Amino acid sequence: MARKKDATRTIDPRAQAPRVVAALKEAYPEALCALVHDGPFQLLAATILSAQCTDARVNMVTPELFRRFPDARSLAAADREEVEDVIRSTGFFRAKAKNLQEMAARLDEDHGGEVPRDLDALTALPGVGRKTANVVLGTAYGLATGVVVDTHVKRLAFRLGLTTRTVPEQIERDLMAIVPRDQWVGFSHRLIHLGRGPCQARKPRCSACPMADLCPRAGVTSSA
């Protein structure tokens, strides 16, 4: 019988964090970004497309997108309907096409077509929030500017006893305070792999999870 949520163990996040970081590194030593890309520009565009869409779907769309529009200038100058048609299956394609082209135009005009290595400069681009900027800076440039908090990280950080927050920005601050900075990038990738694997939202497979011994909610069937 699955345990009720109020029966879970109380965990000190500061004590829990180093155990979780070590166990994730052992379980997923080679965890990388799941978005297939060649360089910072492709990663930035792919991350914008990944909003409310699976990485697998984005990876099906981006080869054709980048074949037609290989750089910021060509994407900015593209026909909007053509861009929409290429990315249609990612959902919210009109808004995403607008953001992609406006982002590309700003890159071309303000940064010579190059993706900046600065958090503030990145988040000033259309369609780029802090999560997207952290993905690009961490994965493309190896710069640990924050912890990427997507739906998997949000859910698993709670399940593993690292935070009680529900707002991504607050979760990120909690994680940044207890996870060593040099682990921020890999930590997010590994939690995402865990969330796509045994610790799924609807039906976590705790018996197959490498984190079960550390998890205060192992056996709880709630999606939290």
Secondary structure, 3 states (H helix, E strand, C coil): CCCCHHHCCCCCHHHHHHHHHHHHHHHCCCCCCCCCCCCHHHHHHHHHHCCCCCHHHHHHHHHHHHHHCCCHHHHHCCCHHHHHHHHHHHCCHHHHHHHHHHHHHHHHHHHCCCCCCCHHHHHCCCCCCHHHHHHHHHHHHCCCCCCCCCHHHHHHHHHCCCCCCCCHHHHHHHHHHHCCHHHHHHHHHHHHHHHHCCCCCCCCCHHHCCCCCCCCCCCCCCCC
